[in-house]
Amino acid sequence: MVNVTRRRRPTLDDVAAAVGVSRATVSNAYNRPDQLSAELRARVLDAAKRLGYAGPNPVARSLARSQSGAIAFMLDANLSIAFSDPALSITLDAFATAIAPGEHALVLLPGGEDGGPRPERVMRAQADLMVSYSLSDKASALQAVRDRGLPLVVIDEPRLPGAAVVGIDDRGGSEAAARHLVELGHRRIGVLAQDCMYGFPGGRRSRAEAEASLFRINRERLGGYLDVIASAGIDPDSVPIWEFSGMDREKAVGGARAALVEEPGLTALLCMSDELAAAATAAARQLGLRVPDDLSLVGFDDTPTARLLDPPLTTVRQDLLGKGRIAGELALRMLSGRKAPKPTVLPTELVVRASTAPPVSAGGRPR
């Protein structure tokens, strides 16, 4: 029988003895490099490499500090759906850049059926702070965050006591979008609402049903649309509303096509995201409708999608980079022990491009 003796792993004390310095000095070489001269830190790291010491155990270090060094980013859908959303990608990139100076790891927690991560996943996550990205206020993950007593940063929603919040002027943006169509002369306007009910197959909604099912930000957008339409003398309850996700492009195109077939007299669609507007553009093309001659389209977000569509999309611009950056700054603020400031509400702006025009008939007269 061969007796195999495992070689003892080198420790921080071994490195300290080899260099002739204290244990604290070796620790500083890894955790507080600004405390050492460049020459001394190089000596410590060279000795560690020679001995085969890989550095402090991150798990042990987090236990000693009662901190994980990580921030958990909670999503409202699974990763494949979430990362089909250009607005999320832009916001998340800006957030990650903002927290980079703090050297915090970023942990993504995908969502599920109730519009957020499973509570048990939140309870197990090694994180010092949670970020809610457009979660439903009914998401059970939020109660898990409260149970753990972790600081919370909210992007868009829900607005919760004690949380740091950054959002946008959703109502102002949607009012500008609807006003643009009304001023062009449109009176037969439909709405493509952004579905936030995970797994909902999509379809026609009454106004009351949409207001009951939509997240707060989308209720704000719907309210802005309908208020302006009503002010133009149009019965807001007559406005057809369809609700489905723009993240599954194939399903979104099918839903938009069904909507246009169901309401052939529409001259314009207000879309709660650029992805929904892209789906409506494709559906219109399939039905032989010209944008904007036969159908005007307005989106929301001003992602790269809006500029790449043919024709380029009239849309409501929100500052996605600014929103992510501010959320990151709020996270660092909360981690430092400071209280959450008042909610930050960023402005929106209507960007008019070639997807909107006055309604015309085949003969060129207003409809």
N, C-alpha and C positions, 0 to 999 in steps of 0.2 A: 504494500500500500504506500502510495506516494503522499508524503505530508507537504501540503502547499501552505506556506505562511504568507498571508497577505501583508503587503507593505503598508505601513502606517501612513496615513495621509498627512502631509505637512500642515502645520497650523500657523496661525498668526504669530504665536510665540516663537516658533522656529525661525521665521523671517526676522523677527526683532533681534534674536540672538545672533543671527548671521550678519546683520548689519551693525549691531552694537547700539541699538536705539531702544526706546521704550515701546511697549505694546501699543500705546496710544498713538505714537508716531506712525507706526505701520497702518493703523486704522485710518488715520488722517490722510495717508497717501491715497486711499480708495474713496473715503467719504467726504473729506474736506481738503482737497488738494491745494486750495488757496492758503492753507496754514503752513505749507512747507515750501522751501526753496525748490526750484526746478531741479537742481543738482541732487538734493537729498531725496526727492521723490523718485528720480530716475534710479538712484542706488537701491531704494526699497523695491521698486518694481523689477529691477534686474535680478535681485536676490530671490524674489518670489518666483520669477520665471525659472531660474536655475534650480530651485528646490521643488518646483512643480506645484506651487501654491496658487490656486485659481482665484483667490479673493474671498471676502466675507460671504458666508452663506446668506442669500437674500431672504430665505424663510426665517432663519434665526434672527436676522437683523430686524425684520418686520415685527416679529414677536417681541423683541426687546423694546422696540419703540412704540408698540401698539399701533403701528401704521403699516399699510401695505405699499404705499408709494404709487397707488393706481387710482384712476378715475374711471367709473363705469358709465357708459353711454347707453341709455335704454332706448331701444327702437320700438316702433309701433307695429312692425311686421317682420317676417323672416328676412334673412340677409339678401336672398335673391330678389325679393320684391323691393326691399328698402334701397338697394343699390341700383335699381332701375330708375331711381328718382334723382335727376341731376341736381335738384335743389339741395337734397341731403348731402350729396357728394361735395358740393361747393362749401356748404356750411360746416360739414365735418372736417374738411381740410383746413379751413380757417381756424376752427376750434383747436385742432391738433397743433397747429403752428403757434397759437397763443399760449398753450400750456407747456410748450417745449422748454422754455427757460427753467421751469420748475422740475424738469426731468421726471415727470410722472408718466407711468405707463397708461395706455388707453385700452380699456376692456369694453368690447361691444357685447351687449346683451340683446339678442333678437327678440322680437315680439311674437305674440301668439293670438289666440282666438279672442281674448278680451281687450285687444289693443295695447298690449305691453308684454314684457317678459313674465314668465311664471314666477310667482312669489318665492318659491323655493330656490330658484336660480338667483334671485336678488339676495336672499338670506345667505347663500353660500359665497357670493362674489367677494373676492378680496379687493376691497376698494375703500377709499377714505371719503369719497364723495360720489353722489349719483347725479346724472344729467338726464332729464326727461325731454325727449325730442317728440313733440306733438303727440303725447299720449292722451288717451281718453281719461277724463276725470273719474271714470269708473274702473280704470285699470287696477287690478289687485296688486300689481307691483308697487304702486304708490303707498299702499298700507304697509307693505314689507319695508319700504324705506323709512317710514315713520316708526315702525317697530324697532328698527335698528338704531334709530336716532341719528342717522347720517345727514349731513348737510345736502341740500338739493338745489340744483340749478335747472330752471325750466326754460326751454326754447319753445316759444309760441304758446304752449299750453300743457297742462292746466294751470291756472293761476291759484296757487296754494299759499296759505299763511306761512311765513317764515322762509319761503323759498326765494331765491334770487331769480328774477324773470327778465327775459329779453324777448320782445315780440315786434310786430309791425302794425301799422294802421290799416288793418284789413278792410274795415268799413269804408274808410276814405278812398282806398284804392278801388274797391268794387263800385262805389258811387261814381268815380271818375270814368270807369269803363262803361257803365250803363249810360251815363250822361252823354258820352261820345256817340254811342249808337243812336240815342234819342235825337240828338242834335243833327245827326246825319239824315234823320227822317224815318228811321226804323220804328215800326209799330208791332210787328210780328216777331217777337224775340223769345228764344228759348234759353234754358240754363242747363249746362252740363255740370252737375255738382260732383265734388271729389268725395268718393265713398271712403269713409274711415271705419266701416264695420268690416273687420277681417272676415273674409269668406262670404260676404253678401254677394249674390250673383249679379246684382245690378238691375236697374229697371226704372220705370216711371214712378214718380212719387207725387203725392199731393203736397201742397205747401205745408200743411200741418205735419205730415209724415216726415218731410225733409227736415223741418225745424226740430222735430223730436229726435231724429236719428243722427244728424250731423254733429261733428265736433264744434266747439265754440267758435273757432276761427272761421269755419265754413258757414256756420250760422250767421256770423258777422258779414261775411261776403254775400250770402244770400239776402240778408236784410238790406244791405247797401244796394244791391241790384234792384230789389223790389220797391224800395222807397223811391228811387229815382223814376222807375217805370210808372209807379202810381202818380207821382207828381206830374207826369206827362199826360195824365188823363186815361191811362190804361189800367184796367182791372188787374191788380197783381195776382189775384187768384186764378186768372185765366192763363197765366204764364206757365207753359209746360216745363216740368223739371224732371230730369233723369239723373239718377245717381249711380255712378260706378267708378271703379279705380282706373286711373290712367297708367298704372305701373305695368299692367299686362297689356302691351300694345295691341295684340291680336284681339283680345276680348273688348278692349276699349273701342277699336275700330268697328267691331261688330255692333256694340251698343250704340255708337254714334250713328251708324248706318240705319239701325232700327228706329232711332229717334227721328231721323230725317224722313224716313218712309212714313212713319206714323203721323208726322206733322209736315206735309209737303208745302204748306204755305209760309213756313218760316223764312225770314229774310236775314236773320242774324242769330248767332249763338254766343252767349257769355259762358266762358269755360273757366273753371276754378283753378286750372293749372295749365301750363304750356303743354304738358303731355296730353291732356284731354283735348286741347286745341289741335295738336298734331294728329290725334286720332280722328277728329272731326274733319281735318283737311283731307286725310286719306279716304274717309267715308264719302265725302262730297265728290271726290274725284271718281270713285267707283260708281257713283250714281249719275255721273255726267254733269254735276253742278260745278260752276266756275266760281272760284274765290278771287275777288270779292263781288264779281258781277251778279251772281245768283245768291251768294251767301257770304255775309260778313262774319268774321271770327275775331274774338278778343280772348286772349289768354291771361295768365297770372303767373308771375315770378320773374320773367325775363331771363331764363336760362339760355345757354347756347342753342338749344332747340329752337327758340323763337326766331333767332337770326338765320338759322339754316333752312327753315321751311320755305317752300315755294308756293305762294309769295311769302316774304318775311312777315312775321306775326305782329300785329298790334297787341300789346300786352301791358300789364301792370308790373312795373319794376319794383322789386324789393331788394334791399342791400343784403344779399346772402353772405357775402364776405364779412361785412360789418357785424351781422348777427352772430356768426360763428366766433369772430374775434372777441366781441363783447362777452359772449357766454364763457369763453375761455378765461377772460380777465375776471369775471365774476367767480368762476371756480377757484382761481388762485386766491381771490379775496376771501372766500368762505373757508378755504383750507388754512388760511392764516389766522382764523378765529374771529374775523370781523363779521358783523351782522349784515344781512342782506339789505341793499339799498332799495329805494322805490323802483317799481318796474320800469324798464327802459322800453320805450315804444318808438321804433324807427319809422320815418316817413315812407310813403310809397309815391310812385310817379307813373302816370300813363305815358307810354311810349307808342306813338302812332306810326305804323308802318303800312305796308301795302295790302294787308288782309281785310281792311275795312273801306267801305265806300257807300254812298247813298244807294238805297234800294232802287233797282230798275227792273222793268219788264223787258220782254224780248224786243219790244219796240223802242226801248230806251226811255219810257215814261216812268215816273215814280209809281210804285205799287201802293 
